[in-house]
Amino acid sequence: YAERRQTVFELFDALGCTYDREQVGLFVWAAIPDEYPDAYALADEILYDCNVFITPGGIFGSQGGRYLRISLCSDGALYEEAKRRVGNRKTAK
């Protein structure tokens, strides 16, 4: 999980998100940049621009509205591919 977590941190860095590197568990949560009205807006942008789905935290309740969540339960190659796609996106806010 350490390698997957590091790749997810790098993906969140590419999105300008902030997060606690000491969080534990099977998910990584990150706060979105202020220029987005909510996590749905950033998640939609990444989905449509990069073909990468990242879970907006709002689906878990109102406290998650400004957060994204990524599970660490997939194959590490998927995270690398998502990071590559996000890093190559044309439009960055």
C-alpha positions as CSV (number, residue, x, y, z in Angstrom):
1,Y,0.0,0.0,0.0
2,A,2.9,2.4,0.6
3,E,3.7,2.6,-3.1
4,R,0.0,3.1,-4.0
5,R,-0.4,5.7,-1.4
6,Q,2.7,7.6,-2.7
7,T,1.3,7.6,-6.2
8,V,-2.1,8.8,-5.0
9,F,-0.3,11.6,-3.1
10,E,1.5,12.6,-6.4
11,L,-1.8,12.5,-8.2
12,F,-3.4,14.8,-5.6
13,D,-0.3,17.1,-5.9
14,A,-0.9,17.4,-9.6
15,L,-4.5,18.5,-8.9
16,G,-3.3,21.1,-6.3
17,C,-5.1,19.3,-3.5
18,T,-3.9,19.2,0.1
19,Y,-3.9,16.2,2.4
20,D,-2.4,14.7,5.5
21,R,0.5,12.4,4.7
22,E,0.0,10.6,8.0
23,Q,-3.6,9.5,7.3
24,V,-4.1,5.7,7.5
25,G,-6.5,3.2,6.1
26,L,-7.6,2.1,2.7
27,F,-8.5,5.5,1.4
28,V,-6.7,8.8,0.9
29,W,-8.8,12.0,1.4
30,A,-7.7,15.3,0.0
31,A,-9.1,18.9,0.2
32,I,-9.7,20.5,-3.2
33,P,-8.2,23.8,-4.3
34,D,-10.3,26.9,-3.3
35,E,-11.0,27.8,-7.0
36,Y,-13.5,24.9,-7.3
37,P,-17.0,25.4,-5.9
38,D,-17.1,21.8,-4.6
39,A,-15.4,18.4,-5.1
40,Y,-18.0,17.4,-7.7
41,A,-16.8,20.2,-10.0
42,L,-13.2,19.0,-9.8
43,A,-14.2,15.3,-10.1
44,D,-16.2,16.1,-13.2
45,E,-13.4,18.1,-14.7
46,I,-11.0,15.2,-14.2
47,L,-13.5,12.7,-15.5
48,Y,-14.2,14.6,-18.7
49,D,-10.7,15.9,-19.4
50,C,-8.7,12.8,-18.4
51,N,-11.1,9.9,-18.3
52,V,-10.2,9.3,-14.6
53,F,-12.9,9.0,-12.0
54,I,-12.1,10.2,-8.5
55,T,-14.8,10.0,-5.8
56,P,-16.2,13.3,-4.6
57,G,-16.5,13.3,-0.9
58,G,-19.9,14.8,-0.9
59,I,-21.5,11.4,-1.7
60,F,-20.6,10.4,1.8
61,G,-22.3,13.4,3.4
62,S,-22.2,17.2,3.6
63,Q,-18.9,17.3,5.5
64,G,-17.1,15.7,2.4
65,G,-18.2,18.5,0.0
66,R,-14.7,19.9,-0.4
67,Y,-12.8,16.6,-0.5
68,L,-11.9,13.9,-2.9
69,R,-11.3,10.3,-1.9
70,I,-9.3,7.6,-3.6
71,S,-9.3,4.0,-2.5
72,L,-6.0,2.2,-2.3
73,C,-7.6,-1.2,-3.1
74,S,-6.8,-1.3,-6.8
75,D,-3.8,-2.5,-8.8
76,G,-0.9,0.0,-8.6
77,A,-0.7,0.3,-12.3
78,L,-4.1,2.0,-12.3
79,Y,-2.9,4.7,-10.1
80,E,0.2,5.3,-12.2
81,E,-2.1,5.6,-15.3
82,A,-4.4,8.0,-13.6
83,K,-1.4,10.1,-12.5
84,R,-0.1,10.1,-16.0
85,R,-3.5,11.2,-17.5
86,V,-4.0,13.9,-14.9
87,G,-0.4,15.2,-15.4
88,N,-1.1,15.4,-19.2
89,R,-4.4,17.3,-19.0
90,K,-4.7,20.3,-21.2
91,T,-6.7,22.6,-19.0
92,A,-5.5,23.3,-15.5
93,K,-7.2,25.9,-13.3
